[in-house]
Amino acid sequence: MHVLGIAVISVDGCLARHEESGVSFASAEDQAEFRRAVQECGATVMGRRTFDAVRERILGSKDHSLLRTIVTREPTRYAELAQPGRIEFTSAGPREIVRSLADRGYRSVAILGGAQIYDLFTADALITEWQITVEPRLFGTGTRILSRAADPPLTLVEHRLLNANTLLLRYRVG
Ligand SMILES: NC(=O)c1ccc[n+]([C@@H]2O[C@H](COP(=O)([O-])OP(=O)(O)OC[C@H]3O[C@@H](n4cnc5c(N)ncnc54)[C@H](OP(=O)(O)O)[C@@H]3O)[C@@H](O)[C@H]2O)c1
């Protein structure tokens, strides 16, 4: 299973600006890359707080081809929003999520964060590749890409400018 961590960060490693949620600091070029990578995967996993930041967009999406799995300790709280095969809520651990997606025929999944979800999948060494966009911003404070100690081995496989100031980095894990 190809497990792709996707994130857009500031130069100082923040996923979000100060106390804000969402990725309004991401460039249009990053968002186009994000959509392309997600469509290629066909399945995504995100934390409940990330879902909350983009809830209206997800619930209003006409795209029925993408499975979005939202990780929460209280999946029953979101039962009314669930649409099997499109929007699913789970309290399963990362290994179980990946196994279940593989059993359903998915060959790749995009892990969309936030930090708590990247932490979980990193702790179980499940992420096989990272696609990280670095935007020309320095926030000083804000949610970091990982919030727990980690040090996975990363091998740079691609680096590309998305515009004059925005850099896309792809790393293989291992
Ligand atoms: N720049 C980027 O690329 C990017 C990407 C993603 C997110 N973000 C931003 O990052 C922020 C959110 O990140 P975050 O780290 O605070 O939250 P998060 O990872 O999106 O979600 C955290 C939630 O996941 C659930 N969770 C965590 N560990 C769990 C476990 N072991 N079992 C079951 N459920 C578990 C909990 O949901 P419950 O509380 O419901 O139990 C927890 O509150 C937002 O501002 C978002 O916009 C940025």
The ligand as a Tripos MOL2 file, in Angstrom:
@<TRIPOS>MOLECULE
LIG
   48    52     1     0     0
SMALL
NO_CHARGES

@<TRIPOS>ATOM
      1 N1         -1.1490   22.6040    6.3660 N.am      1 LIG1
      2 C1         -1.6510   21.3930    6.1580 C.2       1 LIG1
      3 O1         -1.2740   20.6770    5.2110 O.2       1 LIG1
      4 C2         -2.7050   20.8830    7.1040 C.ar      1 LIG1
      5 C3         -3.1460   19.5730    6.9680 C.ar      1 LIG1
      6 C4         -4.1040   19.1200    7.8680 C.ar      1 LIG1
      7 C5         -4.5550   19.9300    8.8930 C.ar      1 LIG1
      8 N2         -4.0840   21.1870    9.0010 N.ar      1 LIG1
      9 C6         -4.4920   22.0330   10.1130 C.3       1 LIG1
     10 O2         -4.0700   21.3890   11.3100 O.3       1 LIG1
     11 C7         -5.0300   21.6330   12.3480 C.3       1 LIG1
     12 C8         -5.5730   20.3240   12.8820 C.3       1 LIG1
     13 O3         -4.5100   19.5020   13.3140 O.3       1 LIG1
     14 P1         -4.5900   18.7940   14.7480 P.3       1 LIG1
     15 O4         -3.3120   18.0460   14.9260 O.co2     1 LIG1
     16 O5         -4.9710   19.8150   15.7620 O.co2     1 LIG1
     17 O6         -5.8630   17.8380   14.6230 O.3       1 LIG1
     18 P2         -6.1790   16.5840   13.6670 P.3       1 LIG1
     19 O7         -4.9890   15.6760   13.6030 O.co2     1 LIG1
     20 O8         -6.7510   17.0610   12.3940 O.co2     1 LIG1
     21 O9         -7.4030   15.9010   14.4620 O.3       1 LIG1
     22 C9         -7.2530   15.5570   15.8110 C.3       1 LIG1
     23 C10        -8.4100   14.6790   16.2000 C.3       1 LIG1
     24 O10        -8.2170   13.3560   15.6780 O.3       1 LIG1
     25 C11        -8.8000   12.4260   16.5530 C.3       1 LIG1
     26 N3         -7.7680   11.5320   17.0790 N.ar      1 LIG1
     27 C12        -6.4930   11.8110   17.3960 C.ar      1 LIG1
     28 N4         -5.8580   10.7200   17.8540 N.ar      1 LIG1
     29 C13        -6.7740    9.7160   17.8210 C.ar      1 LIG1
     30 C14        -6.7330    8.3420   18.1740 C.ar      1 LIG1
     31 N5         -5.6120    7.7710   18.6550 N.pl3     1 LIG1
     32 N6         -7.8430    7.5940   18.0030 N.ar      1 LIG1
     33 C15        -8.9840    8.1500   17.5160 C.ar      1 LIG1
     34 N7         -9.0860    9.4630   17.1740 N.ar      1 LIG1
     35 C16        -7.9840   10.2250   17.3270 C.ar      1 LIG1
     36 C17        -9.4230   13.2310   17.6970 C.3       1 LIG1
     37 O11       -10.7660   13.5080   17.3070 O.3       1 LIG1
     38 P3        -11.9610   13.6730   18.4140 P.3       1 LIG1
     39 O12       -11.5870   14.8770   19.2070 O.co2     1 LIG1
     40 O13       -13.2000   13.8390   17.5830 O.co2     1 LIG1
     41 O14       -11.9730   12.3990   19.2010 O.co2     1 LIG1
     42 C18        -8.5820   14.4950   17.6920 C.3       1 LIG1
     43 O15        -9.1990   15.6000   18.2690 O.3       1 LIG1
     44 C19        -6.1300   22.4710   11.7090 C.3       1 LIG1
     45 O16        -5.8300   23.8170   11.9160 O.3       1 LIG1
     46 C20        -5.9970   22.1490   10.2320 C.3       1 LIG1
     47 O17        -6.5240   23.1540    9.4130 O.3       1 LIG1
     48 C21        -3.1720   21.6890    8.1220 C.ar      1 LIG1
@<TRIPOS>BOND
     1     1     2 1
     2     2     3 2
     3     2     4 1
     4     4     5 ar
     5     4    48 ar
     6     5     6 ar
     7     6     7 ar
     8     7     8 ar
     9     8     9 1
    10     8    48 ar
    11     9    10 1
    12     9    46 1
    13    10    11 1
    14    11    12 1
    15    11    44 1
    16    12    13 1
    17    13    14 1
    18    14    15 2
    19    14    16 1
    20    14    17 1
    21    17    18 1
    22    18    19 2
    23    18    20 1
    24    18    21 1
    25    21    22 1
    26    22    23 1
    27    23    24 1
    28    23    42 1
    29    24    25 1
    30    25    26 1
    31    25    36 1
    32    26    27 ar
    33    26    35 ar
    34    27    28 ar
    35    28    29 ar
    36    29    30 ar
    37    29    35 ar
    38    30    31 1
    39    30    32 ar
    40    32    33 ar
    41    33    34 ar
    42    34    35 ar
    43    36    37 1
    44    36    42 1
    45    37    38 1
    46    38    39 2
    47    38    40 1
    48    38    41 1
    49    42    43 1
    50    44    45 1
    51    44    46 1
    52    46    47 1
@<TRIPOS>SUBSTRUCTURE
     1 LIG1         1 GROUP 0 **** ****
